[in-house]
Amino acid sequence: MNAHRFTARDELALTKPEASLSAAFALKGHTVHKGQDGGFYVSRYGLSRYCKDLEALQDFAKLVGVSHGV
């Protein structure tokens, strides 16, 4: 029987709110990567910004004019 094995990839999977916000960033040309510590790395034009959690990511989204329907 094949039991699901937990992998690091599972831990890095985005929740629905994280995925929605990541998609909104993508529409503005940013990429968002979830780190192993639960934080997020946002990059564009070779520059990057670390956001320690979803709340910080939402704050950064407002700062750079990324809007999402939440």
Buried (B, 14 or more C-beta within 10 A) or exposed (E): EEEEEEEEEEEEEBEEEBEBBBEBBEEEEBEBEBEEEEBBBBBEEEEEBEBEEBEBBBEBBEEEEBEBEE
